[in-house]
Amino acid sequence: MSDFDDADMTPLDRFEAGAREPALRIGPEGLRVLADRFERQQYFAVRTSVPGFEEEANALIAASQQEDLPADAVAAYLRGVAAALQQEAVRVEPVWSGPTEHGVPVRATAQVLAQLVRRTRHELLLMTYSAKPYRPLRDALTEALARNVVVRVVVETLQGAGSAISGEEPAAAFHGLGVELWHWPVTKRADDKGRMHAKIAVADRRELLVSSANLTQSGVNSNIEAGLLVRGGTAPERAAEHFDALRSAGLLERL
């Protein structure tokens, strides 16, 4: 329970209360861009300058206009939040698939991946070379989609993999879920040896799992695979921004 009611709050207090959640979702780099637009009073540009976060940008505009705050005060707040997020403690822990030795406790890939998906509230990015239907992941993705999480999955294709992948298209592992499926067209590759080989998961641009494991039963459970889970800092946002840039440049296309 707060010690103050609305009558005790200043316009800046009320703005901060309304702006906090949208600002946290946007992240530090996006906040700096928005701060620059606010300072220049380019409100149309505010709405379009952080792709994928238009609703959050609109919420910030509405909160500032409701309290009739000067643009430089809003910009200063956004830069302050960005600086605080930038200094957020970074936690990195190893993640393994395959056999474990209880004398050396480690986090299991299957467990970490499921927890990361279930923690996601707004945006989830997955990239994998190979994929097979894996029930725990499909269940977690179904729950995420029910929470209105935007889920984008980048997969390799049989054509792109040459003879290295056989059977169904990796994208088939996600059919029926309603996720966005993306790929790297072979026509956009420098030569026929290029492969979409990344295996990452990014949750809300705040958590990043980088692993050698494909999104298959053997990848997350049976094989010996290694990875790192990064929470906080700039690495998760950088990974998501790299995907955004590849998509904007047309190097990644919807399946």
GIZIDA-V815733 format. One record per pair of residues at least 12 apart in sequence whose C-alpha atoms are under 10 Angstrom apart, sorted by sequence separation. I is the first residue (numbers start at 0). J is the second residue. D is the distance in whole Angstrom. If there is no record, write none. Layout:
BEGIN
[[I;J;D] [I;J;D]]
END
This chain:
BEGIN
[[32;44;10] [33;45;6] [36;48;8] [44;56;10] [45;57;8] [46;58;10] [93;105;7] [94;106;5] [95;107;5] [96;108;5] [97;109;10] [156;168;6] [157;169;8] [170;182;9] [183;195;7] [197;209;8] [198;210;6] [199;211;9] [211;223;9] [212;224;6] [32;45;8] [33;46;9] [46;59;10] [60;73;9] [92;105;9] [93;106;7] [94;107;6] [95;108;5] [96;109;7] [155;168;8] [156;169;6] [157;170;10] [182;195;8] [197;210;9] [198;211;6] [199;212;9] [211;224;6] [212;225;7] [33;47;10] [42;56;9] [43;57;10] [45;59;9] [46;60;8] [59;73;9] [92;106;8] [93;107;9] [94;108;6] [95;109;9] [96;110;10] [154;168;9] [155;169;7] [156;170;8] [197;211;8] [198;212;7] [199;213;9] [210;224;7] [211;225;6] [212;226;8] [33;48;7] [42;57;9] [45;60;8] [93;108;9] [94;109;9] [95;110;10] [154;169;6] [155;170;8] [196;211;9] [197;212;10] [198;213;6] [199;214;10] [210;225;6] [211;226;6] [32;48;7] [33;49;8] [94;110;9] [95;111;9] [153;169;10] [154;170;6] [197;213;9] [198;214;8] [209;225;9] [210;226;4] [211;227;10] [32;49;8] [43;60;10] [94;111;8] [123;140;9] [153;170;8] [154;171;10] [196;213;9] [209;226;5] [210;227;6] [42;60;8] [59;77;10] [94;112;10] [152;170;9] [154;172;10] [208;226;7] [209;227;5] [210;228;8] [29;48;8] [30;49;9] [117;136;10] [208;227;6] [209;228;7] [29;49;6] [116;136;8] [123;143;9] [207;227;8] [208;228;4] [209;229;8] [28;49;9] [29;50;9] [117;138;10] [118;139;10] [119;140;10] [122;143;9] [123;144;10] [152;173;9] [207;228;6] [208;229;6] [113;135;7] [114;136;10] [116;138;10] [117;139;6] [121;143;9] [122;144;10] [206;228;7] [207;229;5] [208;230;9] [29;52;9] [33;56;8] [37;60;9] [112;135;10] [113;136;6] [116;139;6] [117;140;8] [120;143;7] [121;144;9] [159;182;9] [206;229;6] [207;230;6] [25;49;8] [112;136;8] [113;137;10] [115;139;9] [116;140;7] [117;141;10] [119;143;7] [120;144;9] [130;154;8] [159;183;8] [205;229;8] [206;230;5] [207;231;9] [25;50;10] [110;135;10] [113;138;9] [114;139;8] [116;141;10] [117;142;7] [118;143;9] [119;144;10] [121;146;8] [122;147;9] [123;148;7] [124;149;8] [125;150;8] [126;151;8] [127;152;8] [128;153;8] [129;154;7] [130;155;9] [156;181;10] [159;184;7] [160;185;9] [205;230;6] [206;231;6] [25;51;9] [30;56;9] [33;59;9] [37;63;10] [109;135;8] [113;139;6] [116;142;9] [117;143;6] [120;146;7] [121;147;7] [122;148;5] [123;149;6] [124;150;6] [125;151;6] [126;152;6] [127;153;6] [128;154;6] [129;155;7] [150;176;10] [151;177;10] [152;178;7] [153;179;8] [154;180;7] [155;181;9] [156;182;7] [158;184;9] [159;185;6] [204;230;9] [205;231;6] [206;232;9] [207;233;10] [209;235;10] [25;52;6] [29;56;10] [109;136;8] [112;139;9] [113;140;9] [116;143;7] [119;146;9] [120;147;8] [121;148;5] [122;149;5] [123;150;5] [124;151;5] [125;152;5] [126;153;5] [127;154;5] [128;155;5] [129;156;8] [150;177;8] [151;178;6] [152;179;6] [153;180;6] [154;181;6] [155;182;6] [156;183;8] [158;185;8] [159;186;10] [199;226;9] [201;228;10] [204;231;9] [205;232;8] [206;233;10] [207;234;7] [208;235;8] [24;52;8] [25;53;10] [42;70;10] [120;148;6] [121;149;6] [122;150;6] [123;151;6] [124;152;6] [125;153;6] [126;154;6] [127;155;7] [128;156;8] [129;157;9] [149;177;10] [150;178;5] [151;179;5] [152;180;5] [153;181;5] [154;182;5] [155;183;7] [156;184;9] [198;226;9] [199;227;10] [200;228;9] [201;229;9] [202;230;10] [204;232;10] [205;233;8] [206;234;8] [207;235;5] [40;69;10] [41;70;10] [117;146;10] [119;148;7] [120;149;9] [121;150;9] [122;151;8] [123;152;8] [124;153;8] [125;154;8] [126;155;9] [149;178;8] [150;179;6] [151;180;6] [152;181;6] [153;182;5] [154;183;8] [155;184;9] [156;185;9] [159;188;9] [199;228;10] [201;230;10] [204;233;9] [205;234;8] [206;235;5] [207;236;8] [209;238;10] [22;52;10] [25;55;7] [40;70;7] [119;149;9] [148;178;10] [149;179;8] [150;180;9] [151;181;7] [152;182;8] [153;183;8] [155;185;10] [161;191;9] [204;234;9] [205;235;5] [206;236;8] [207;237;10] [21;52;9] [24;55;8] [25;56;8] [38;69;9] [39;70;8] [40;71;9] [119;150;10] [129;160;9] [160;191;9] [161;192;9] [204;235;5] [205;236;6] [207;238;8] [23;55;10] [37;69;9] [38;70;5] [39;71;9] [116;148;10] [128;160;9] [144;176;8] [159;191;8] [160;192;9] [203;235;8] [204;236;5] [205;237;10] [206;238;10] [207;239;9] [21;54;8] [22;55;7] [37;70;5] [38;71;5] [140;173;9] [144;177;8] [158;191;10] [159;192;9] [160;193;8] [161;194;9] [201;234;10] [202;235;8] [203;236;8] [204;237;8] [21;55;5] [22;56;8] [36;70;9] [37;71;7] [38;72;9] [40;74;10] [116;150;10] [129;163;10] [130;164;10] [141;175;10] [144;178;8] [159;193;8] [160;194;6] [201;235;6] [202;236;9] [204;238;8] [205;239;10] [20;55;8] [21;56;7] [35;70;10] [37;72;9] [38;73;8] [39;74;10] [129;164;7] [131;166;10] [137;172;8] [141;176;6] [159;194;6] [160;195;8] [200;235;9] [201;236;8] [204;239;6] [21;57;9] [22;58;9] [34;70;9] [35;71;9] [37;73;7] [38;74;6] [128;164;9] [129;165;10] [131;167;8] [136;172;10] [137;173;7] [140;176;8] [141;177;9] [159;195;8] [160;196;9] [201;237;10] [203;239;9] [204;240;9] [18;55;9] [21;58;7] [22;59;8] [34;71;8] [37;74;6] [38;75;9] [130;167;9] [131;168;9] [132;169;9] [136;173;9] [137;174;10] [140;177;9] [141;178;9] [201;238;7] [202;239;9] [18;56;9] [20;58;10] [21;59;7] [34;72;10] [36;74;8] [37;75;10] [130;168;8] [131;169;6] [132;170;9] [134;172;10] [137;175;10] [138;176;9] [140;178;8] [156;194;9] [200;238;9] [201;239;7] [20;59;10] [34;73;7] [35;74;7] [129;168;9] [130;169;5] [131;170;8] [132;171;8] [133;172;7] [137;176;8] [155;194;7] [156;195;8] [199;238;9] [200;239;9] [18;58;7] [19;59;9] [33;73;10] [34;74;4] [35;75;10] [37;77;9] [129;169;6] [130;170;7] [131;171;7] [132;172;4] [133;173;9] [155;195;5] [17;58;8] [18;59;6] [33;74;8] [34;75;7] [128;169;8] [129;170;9] [130;171;8] [131;172;5] [132;173;7] [154;195;7] [155;196;7] [17;59;8] [18;60;9] [32;74;10] [34;76;8] [35;77;9] [127;169;9] [128;170;10] [130;172;6] [131;173;8] [132;174;9] [153;195;8] [154;196;9] [155;197;9] [172;214;9] [18;61;9] [31;74;8] [34;77;6] [35;78;9] [127;170;10] [129;172;9] [130;173;9] [154;197;9] [172;215;9] [15;59;9] [17;61;9] [18;62;7] [30;74;9] [31;75;10] [33;77;8] [34;78;6] [153;197;9] [154;198;9] [14;59;8] [17;62;6] [18;63;8] [32;77;9] [33;78;9] [34;79;10] [153;198;9] [169;214;9] [14;60;10] [16;62;9] [17;63;9] [30;76;9] [31;77;7] [32;78;9] [153;199;10] [169;215;10] [14;61;9] [15;62;8] [30;77;6] [31;78;6] [34;81;10] [152;199;10] [14;62;5] [15;63;9] [29;77;9] [30;78;7] [31;79;9] [152;200;9] [13;62;8] [14;63;6] [29;78;10] [30;79;9] [31;80;9] [151;200;10] [13;63;9] [14;64;9] [27;77;9] [28;78;9] [30;80;8] [31;81;7] [151;201;10] [11;62;10] [14;65;8] [26;77;10] [27;78;8] [30;81;6] [31;82;9] [10;62;10] [11;63;9] [13;65;9] [14;66;7] [27;79;9] [29;81;8] [30;82;10] [150;202;10] [10;63;9] [13;66;7] [14;67;9] [27;80;7] [28;81;7] [12;66;10] [14;68;8] [22;76;10] [23;77;10] [26;80;9] [27;81;4] [28;82;10] [126;180;10] [148;202;10] [149;203;10] [10;65;9] [11;66;7] [18;73;10] [22;77;7] [26;81;7] [27;82;7] [123;178;10] [124;179;10] [125;180;10] [126;181;9] [148;203;9] [10;66;5] [11;67;9] [25;81;9] [26;82;10] [27;83;8] [28;84;10] [125;181;10] [126;182;9] [9;66;9] [10;67;8] [11;68;7] [19;76;10] [23;80;8] [27;84;6] [28;85;9] [10;68;7] [15;73;9] [18;76;9] [19;77;9] [22;80;7] [23;81;9] [26;84;7] [27;85;6] [14;73;9] [18;77;9] [22;81;8] [26;85;9] [27;86;10] [154;214;10] [11;72;9] [15;76;8] [19;80;9] [23;84;8] [11;73;9] [14;76;10] [15;77;10] [22;84;10] [183;245;9] [187;249;8] [188;250;8] [183;246;9] [187;250;6] [182;246;10] [186;250;9] [187;251;8] [11;76;9] [181;246;9] [184;249;9] [185;250;10] [187;252;10] [128;194;8] [129;195;9] [183;249;9] [184;250;7] [128;195;6] [129;196;8] [183;250;6] [184;251;7] [127;195;8] [128;196;5] [129;197;10] [182;250;9] [183;251;5] [184;252;7] [52;121;10] [126;195;9] [127;196;7] [128;197;6] [129;198;9] [182;251;5] [183;252;6] [184;253;10] [52;122;10] [126;196;8] [127;197;6] [128;198;7] [181;251;6] [182;252;6] [183;253;9] [184;254;9] [51;122;9] [126;197;6] [127;198;4] [128;199;10] [181;252;5] [182;253;6] [183;254;9] [125;197;9] [126;198;5] [127;199;7] [180;252;9] [181;253;4] [182;254;6] [125;198;7] [126;199;5] [127;200;9] [180;253;6] [181;254;5] [125;199;6] [126;200;6] [179;253;7] [180;254;5] [124;199;8] [125;200;5] [126;201;9] [179;254;8] [124;200;6] [125;201;7] [123;200;7] [124;201;5] [125;202;9] [123;201;6] [124;202;7] [136;214;8] [122;201;8] [123;202;5] [124;203;9] [136;215;9] [122;202;6] [123;203;6] [124;204;9] [136;216;10] [121;202;8] [122;203;5] [123;204;8] [133;214;8] [134;215;10] [135;216;9] [119;201;9] [120;202;8] [121;203;6] [122;204;8] [125;207;10] [130;212;10] [131;213;9] [132;214;8] [133;215;6] [134;216;9] [119;202;5] [120;203;7] [121;204;9] [123;206;10] [124;207;9] [125;208;9] [126;209;10] [127;210;10] [128;211;10] [129;212;9] [130;213;6] [131;214;7] [132;215;7] [133;216;6] [116;200;9] [118;202;8] [119;203;6] [127;211;9] [128;212;9] [129;213;6] [130;214;5] [131;215;5] [132;216;8] [133;217;10] [170;254;8] [115;200;8] [116;201;9] [117;202;9] [118;203;9] [119;204;9] [127;212;8] [128;213;6] [129;214;7] [130;215;5] [131;216;7] [115;201;8] [116;202;7] [119;205;9] [127;213;6] [128;214;8] [129;215;7] [130;216;9] [131;217;9] [133;219;9] [112;199;10] [115;202;7] [116;203;10] [119;206;9] [126;213;9] [127;214;6] [128;215;10] [130;217;10] [131;218;10] [112;200;8] [115;203;10] [118;206;10] [126;214;9] [127;215;9] [130;218;9] [125;214;9] [129;218;9] [153;242;9] [115;206;8] [115;207;9] [115;208;8] [24;120;9] [112;208;8] [24;121;8] [111;208;9] [24;122;9] [51;149;9] [153;251;8] [156;254;10] [153;252;9] [108;208;9] [153;253;9] [154;254;9] [152;253;10] [153;254;9] [108;210;8] [112;214;10] [151;253;10] [109;212;10] [108;212;8] [109;214;9] [109;215;10] [109;216;9] [112;219;8] [111;219;10] [109;218;9] [110;219;9] [108;218;9] [109;219;5] [110;220;9] [108;219;5] [109;220;6] [107;219;8] [108;220;7] [109;221;10] [107;220;8] [115;228;9] [94;208;9] [96;210;10] [124;238;9] [125;239;10] [91;206;10] [93;208;10] [94;209;9] [95;210;9] [96;211;9] [124;239;7] [90;206;10] [91;207;10] [92;208;10] [93;209;10] [94;210;8] [95;211;9] [96;212;8] [108;224;8] [112;228;9] [123;239;9] [126;242;10] [89;206;10] [91;208;10] [93;210;9] [95;212;9] [107;224;10] [108;225;8] [111;228;8] [122;239;10] [107;225;9] [108;226;8] [124;242;9] [107;226;10] [108;227;10] [97;217;9] [106;226;10] [108;228;10] [84;205;10] [96;217;9] [97;218;9] [106;227;10] [96;218;7] [97;219;8] [98;220;9] [106;228;10] [96;219;5] [97;220;6] [98;221;8] [95;219;8] [96;220;5] [97;221;5] [98;222;8] [99;223;9] [95;220;9] [96;221;6] [97;222;5] [98;223;7] [96;222;6] [97;223;4] [98;224;10] [95;222;9] [96;223;5] [97;224;7] [95;223;7] [96;224;5] [97;225;9] [95;224;6] [96;225;7] [94;224;8] [95;225;5] [96;226;9] [94;225;6] [95;226;6] [93;225;7] [94;226;5] [95;227;9] [93;226;6] [94;227;6] [92;226;9] [93;227;5] [94;228;7] [92;227;6] [93;228;6] [91;227;7] [92;228;5] [93;229;9] [90;227;10] [91;228;6] [92;229;7] [90;228;8] [91;229;5] [92;230;9] [90;229;6] [91;230;6] [89;229;7] [90;230;5] [91;231;9] [89;230;6] [90;231;7] [88;230;8] [89;231;5] [90;232;8] [87;230;9] [88;231;6] [89;232;5] [87;231;6] [88;232;7] [89;233;9] [86;231;9] [87;232;6] [89;234;9] [85;231;8] [86;232;7] [87;233;9] [84;231;8] [85;232;6] [86;233;9] [84;232;7] [85;233;7] [84;233;9] [26;203;9] [25;203;9] [26;204;7] [24;203;7] [25;204;8] [26;205;8] [23;203;10] [24;204;8] [24;205;9] [23;205;10] [50;240;10] [51;243;9] [50;243;8] [50;247;10] [27;232;10] [28;233;9] [27;233;8] [26;233;9] [29;236;10] [28;236;8] [27;236;9] [28;237;9] [26;236;7] [25;236;10] [29;240;10] [28;240;10]]
END
